[in-house]
Amino acid sequence: MSASSKLPPFDPADPLGVDDLLEPEDLAVRDTVRRWAADRVLPYVAEWYEKGELPGIRELAKELGALGALGMSLEGHGCAGASAVQYGLACLELEAADSGIRSLVSVQGSLAMYAIHRFGSEEQKREWLPRMAAGEVIGCFGLTEPDHGSDPASMRTYARRDGADWVLDGRKMWITNGSVAGVAVVWARTDDGIRGFVVPTDRPGFSAPEIRHKWSLRASVTSELVLDGVRLPADAMLPEATGLKGPLSCLSHARYGIVWGAMGAARASFEAALEYARSREQFGRAIGGFQLTQAKLADMAVELHKGILLAHHLGRRMDAGRLRPEQVSFGKLNNVREAIGICRTARTVLGANGISLEYPVMRHATNLESVLTYEGTVEMHQLVLGKALTGLDAFR
Ligand SMILES: Cc1cc2nc3c(=O)[nH]c(=O)nc-3n(C[C@H](O)[C@H](O)[C@H](O)COP(=O)(O)OP(=O)(O)OC[C@H]3O[C@@H](n4cnc5c(N)ncnc54)[C@H](O)[C@@H]3O)c2cc1C
């Protein structure tokens, strides 16, 4: 018997055999989330995207809560306590359906819940986390302002003391889940530096008008937050977060999910291109039989599975408590950039059909334009890596 006949067969869905790295529980999480997305998102998402809405978001949030997908890798207070790899696999499967659904989960779990879990008081955790884990309360995370995105240290939203209370004034922009949130984690300047506040959205002076006319992440709620003299009790402040380190560590957690999620959007686009290339005929044969198409498919597969392997590697480091923020920047920079490249190439394989919502490719490509910008733009991650490599700070 030759050596090659003992080898496992080549699997186009997993050409590097990365699934060998997964435990049975990891596969179970992945399959559960994949089935949920196939059932509850994929049949409808093109229509949601076309209409620019995410109807039934509250119901979807509860279902995601029942799956254990909200605050998935957090421990206690109703959170699933899953591994970082399992959380990543869930992000990949959700984003293979649509980046908007993955964004809902990332903002809820990795930004709003993570902030409360890591920096909140025991009372804040008890009050919010179980309901957020169940999807009964949706959370949002307000860091970006109209005039301050990449440079949040310059934020203008201000929290002043009035007796024992805090009073917040300012505006936040581009806030995912804002208009549907029951609680907002808002970062504001105080006389003692930047601090985080847990803001119930029914407080007088708080409003969250939805931002319309987006051509990306259309099946996702994005809002402005207006804070007009919002009065909060003294214990609304997150006690353990001081300075910009607080929000930045939340962002690092969420970016980790994006490293995986982007590969989901890429996988869906690659699969659409592969299937199309096998069945679409021109010049008397399937276009997948032409060398130029095969070069595209091979290059897409290489970047897709390198990206998945990278995500696994970072996941294992996170589970071992050894993942540095620069490594997350490495992953986000590479995987989102490569995912967009895969979508663009996939679109060319589909020809004119590539621009149709009948196929998922253009939807993923346009979604990824937001993913490229939020949670730190490409340039910010290049600067993070540039600083780590050279020891020289080029941010300003
Ligand atoms: C759909 C969507 C959802 C979002 N959800 C949230 C959310 O839930 N919460 C939240 O707080 N924010 C959210 N954001 C905001 C997002 O994080 C910001 O858009 C992002 O940080 C970039 O900020 P900006 O858009 O103000 O761009 P700017 O900071 O104005 O940057 C514009 C361009 O200049 C470049 N640039 C800036 N500084 C430098 C420099 N020093 N060197 C080189 N280039 C530089 C940037 O890389 C970018 O290319 C969301 C954005 C989108 C699109």
The ligand as a MOL file (V3000), in Angstrom:
LIG
                    3D

  0  0  0     0  0            999 V3000
M  V30 BEGIN CTAB
M  V30 COUNTS 53 58 0 0 0
M  V30 BEGIN ATOM
M  V30 1 C -21.4310 50.0230 10.8490 0
M  V30 2 C -20.5850 50.5840 11.9380 0
M  V30 3 C -20.8150 50.2070 13.2600 0
M  V30 4 C -20.0600 50.7700 14.2920 0
M  V30 5 N -20.3340 50.4110 15.6040 0
M  V30 6 C -19.7020 51.0830 16.6280 0
M  V30 7 C -20.0790 50.8440 18.0010 0
M  V30 8 O -20.9180 49.9890 18.2930 0
M  V30 9 N -19.4880 51.5960 18.9660 0
M  V30 10 C -18.5420 52.5420 18.6890 0
M  V30 11 O -18.0600 53.1930 19.6110 0
M  V30 12 N -18.1640 52.7790 17.3910 0
M  V30 13 C -18.7250 52.0870 16.3650 0
M  V30 14 N -18.3670 52.3260 15.0560 0
M  V30 15 C -17.4040 53.4070 14.7780 0
M  V30 16 C -16.0350 52.9140 14.3470 0
M  V30 17 O -15.3760 52.2990 15.4040 0
M  V30 18 C -15.2800 54.1360 13.7790 0
M  V30 19 O -15.8930 54.4380 12.5470 0
M  V30 20 C -13.8060 53.8690 13.5930 0
M  V30 21 O -13.1370 53.8420 14.8370 0
M  V30 22 C -13.1310 54.9450 12.7190 0
M  V30 23 O -13.4570 56.2250 13.1420 0
M  V30 24 P -13.9910 57.3190 12.0890 0
M  V30 25 O -15.0570 56.6950 11.2640 0
M  V30 26 O -14.2970 58.5400 12.8670 0
M  V30 27 O -12.7700 57.5640 11.1260 0
M  V30 28 P -11.4590 58.5680 11.3650 0
M  V30 29 O -10.9250 58.2630 12.7040 0
M  V30 30 O -11.9430 59.9410 11.0880 0
M  V30 31 O -10.5260 58.0600 10.2440 0
M  V30 32 C -10.6900 58.3740 8.8570 0
M  V30 33 C -9.4940 57.7910 8.1060 0
M  V30 34 O -8.2830 58.4090 8.5770 0
M  V30 35 C -7.3730 57.4000 8.9970 0
M  V30 36 N -6.5400 57.8930 10.0940 0
M  V30 37 C -6.9420 58.4740 11.2460 0
M  V30 38 N -5.8760 58.7500 12.0220 0
M  V30 39 C -4.7720 58.3350 11.3440 0
M  V30 40 C -3.3810 58.3060 11.6230 0
M  V30 41 N -2.8730 58.7510 12.7880 0
M  V30 42 N -2.5470 57.7920 10.6900 0
M  V30 43 C -3.0460 57.3070 9.5300 0
M  V30 44 N -4.3460 57.2780 9.2150 0
M  V30 45 C -5.2040 57.7930 10.1100 0
M  V30 46 C -8.2580 56.2350 9.4350 0
M  V30 47 O -7.5310 55.0190 9.4580 0
M  V30 48 C -9.3280 56.2810 8.3610 0
M  V30 49 O -8.8500 55.6590 7.1890 0
M  V30 50 C -19.0570 51.7140 13.9950 0
M  V30 51 C -18.7950 52.0680 12.6540 0
M  V30 52 C -19.5470 51.4940 11.6460 0
M  V30 53 C -19.2680 51.8790 10.2330 0
M  V30 END ATOM
M  V30 BEGIN BOND
M  V30 1 1 1 2
M  V30 2 1 2 3
M  V30 3 2 2 52
M  V30 4 2 3 4
M  V30 5 1 4 5
M  V30 6 1 4 50
M  V30 7 2 5 6
M  V30 8 1 6 7
M  V30 9 1 6 13
M  V30 10 2 7 8
M  V30 11 1 7 9
M  V30 12 1 9 10
M  V30 13 2 10 11
M  V30 14 1 10 12
M  V30 15 2 12 13
M  V30 16 1 13 14
M  V30 17 1 14 15
M  V30 18 1 14 50
M  V30 19 1 15 16
M  V30 20 1 16 17
M  V30 21 1 16 18
M  V30 22 1 18 19
M  V30 23 1 18 20
M  V30 24 1 20 21
M  V30 25 1 20 22
M  V30 26 1 22 23
M  V30 27 1 23 24
M  V30 28 2 24 25
M  V30 29 1 24 26
M  V30 30 1 24 27
M  V30 31 1 27 28
M  V30 32 2 28 29
M  V30 33 1 28 30
M  V30 34 1 28 31
M  V30 35 1 31 32
M  V30 36 1 32 33
M  V30 37 1 33 34
M  V30 38 1 33 48
M  V30 39 1 34 35
M  V30 40 1 35 36
M  V30 41 1 35 46
M  V30 42 1 36 37
M  V30 43 1 36 45
M  V30 44 2 37 38
M  V30 45 1 38 39
M  V30 46 1 39 40
M  V30 47 2 39 45
M  V30 48 1 40 41
M  V30 49 2 40 42
M  V30 50 1 42 43
M  V30 51 2 43 44
M  V30 52 1 44 45
M  V30 53 1 46 47
M  V30 54 1 46 48
M  V30 55 1 48 49
M  V30 56 2 50 51
M  V30 57 1 51 52
M  V30 58 1 52 53
M  V30 END BOND
M  V30 END CTAB
M  END
